[in-house]
Amino acid sequence: MLLNEFVKSKRNAAKLTQPELAGKAGVGLRFVRDLEQGKASLRLDKVNQVLQLFGYQTGAVPIDRELDKE
């Protein structure tokens, strides 16, 4: 699952609107919209502010090189 899909599914499961999520996370509404739309460049500290509400944070994960060969 992609990050934007993850955040949107968690927000919907928590029954939060985008403005409510932005307020609770301490980020702007535009940031939440950009995040959920999959914008390619976002501030990692702000992404973590949003993810923290759901008990998550971003981190380094290994790349599956087998997927690159397909």
C-alpha positions as CSV (number, residue, x, y, z in Angstrom):
1,M,0.0,0.0,0.0
2,L,1.3,3.4,-0.9
3,L,1.7,6.1,1.8
4,N,-1.1,8.3,0.4
5,E,-3.5,5.3,0.4
6,F,-2.4,4.4,3.9
7,V,-3.0,7.8,5.4
8,K,-6.4,8.1,3.7
9,S,-7.5,4.7,4.9
10,K,-6.4,5.5,8.4
11,R,-8.2,8.9,8.3
12,N,-11.4,7.3,7.0
13,A,-11.2,4.5,9.7
14,A,-10.9,7.2,12.3
15,K,-13.9,9.0,10.8
16,L,-11.9,12.2,10.4
17,T,-12.2,14.8,7.7
18,Q,-9.1,16.2,6.1
19,P,-9.5,19.5,8.0
20,E,-9.9,17.6,11.3
21,L,-6.8,15.5,10.6
22,A,-4.8,18.6,9.7
23,G,-5.9,20.3,13.0
24,K,-5.1,17.2,15.2
25,A,-1.7,16.7,13.5
26,G,-0.7,20.4,13.6
27,V,-0.2,20.6,9.8
28,G,-2.0,22.6,7.2
29,L,-5.0,21.4,5.2
30,R,-3.1,21.8,2.0
31,F,-0.4,19.5,3.3
32,V,-3.0,16.8,4.1
33,R,-4.4,17.1,0.7
34,D,-1.0,16.9,-1.0
35,L,-0.1,13.9,1.1
36,E,-3.3,12.0,0.3
37,Q,-2.9,12.9,-3.4
38,G,0.6,11.3,-3.4
39,K,2.6,14.5,-4.0
40,A,6.2,13.4,-4.7
41,S,8.0,15.8,-2.4
42,L,6.7,16.4,1.1
43,R,8.5,17.4,4.3
44,L,9.3,14.2,6.2
45,D,8.8,15.8,9.6
46,K,5.3,16.8,8.7
47,V,4.5,13.3,7.3
48,N,5.6,11.9,10.6
49,Q,3.4,14.4,12.5
50,V,0.4,12.9,10.6
51,L,1.5,9.3,10.9
52,Q,2.1,9.7,14.7
53,L,-1.6,10.1,15.2
54,F,-2.1,6.6,14.0
55,G,0.9,5.1,15.9
56,Y,3.3,5.0,12.9
57,Q,6.4,6.8,11.6
58,T,8.3,6.7,8.4
59,G,11.6,4.7,8.2
60,A,14.1,3.1,6.0
61,V,13.0,-0.2,4.4
62,P,14.9,-2.5,2.2
63,I,14.2,-2.4,-1.5
64,D,13.0,-5.6,-3.0
65,R,15.3,-5.9,-6.0
66,E,13.2,-8.8,-7.4
67,L,10.4,-6.4,-8.1
68,D,12.7,-4.2,-10.2
69,K,13.4,-7.1,-12.5
70,E,9.8,-7.7,-13.5
